[in-house]
Amino acid sequence: MPADLETRFALSALPKALRDDATVHLLDPEKGYELSREGTSGITCIVQRTAWELADYRNDIFIPLCYDAAGTGTFLKVIMEVARLRAEGLGPEELYAEIESGFQDRRYQVPKKAGMSYMIAPLHRTVAPPDMEVHTVSMPHYMPYAPFVTNEDIGAAPSLEDPSSLYHPFIDRQGIDEQSYLIHLVGQKERDQILADEQELLMDLCAYRDVLCDPQTID
C-alpha cells in the first residue's frame, strides 16, 4: 500500500483531534512494521494485515487501529511481532502456536491498567458479521481492553441474528482470553458522518484494491 494512503488509513482509526500527535508505523512486507512518524501522545497507529488467530495468511486483511500507551507496549507489540515472524517465513499454524504460547509463558503481556484501542475508521476488512467470515465493513467502534472478561460477566447478549444487539457493548474474544475487548460501536448517525467525512479516503482505498470498495453496514 502506498505510504501516504497507509498513513491516512491508519490515522482514520482515531478521532480527528488526536491524529496530529500520534505515532505511525507502516508495513514493509519483507521486514514487518517500521516507524514512519514519531508522535508525542503515546498513541500508535497501524494498518494490521495479519490476523494471527485465523491461522491463515490472507492478503486481503486491512484493519486500521490505534493503541494508547498501555496497548502499544502490549497488544500492539504482539501485532508487530506477528508481522515480523510472517515476513521471516514462519507458517500460519506455527505462528498461531507461537503467539498462544507467548501469552501462556508471559513473554507477551496484557495491559496492566485500563486503556483504549481506537477503531473508528470508515472501513476495515476482517472477520465480521453477519456470518463471521471476512468482509469489508463499516463498523466504527471503540475497544477498551477487557482481558479474560466474558459477555456473561457483563450481562451482554450479542446476537448475529439481531444486528441491533451489536449496538450495545459486548465482548469480542480474539483468539485467546487475553485478547478480549469491550466493543462499543458508534451510533448510526455518527457512523454516517464518519463515512461522509472520509469520502476521499474511501475513494482512494477503492482505487487501490477492489476488496476495499463498498463497505457493508450494520443496521
Secondary structure, 3 states (H helix, E strand, C coil): CCHHHHHHHHHCCCCHHHHCCCEEEEEECCCEEEEEECCCCCCEEEEECCCHHHCCCCCCCEEEEEECHHHHCCHHHHHHHHHHHHHCCCCHHHHHHHHHHHHHCCCCCCCCCCCEEEECCCCEEEEECCCCEEEEEECCEEEEECCCCCHHHHCCCCECCEHHHHHCCEEEECCCCCCEEEEEECCHHHHHHHHHHCHHHHHHHHHHCHHHCCCEECC
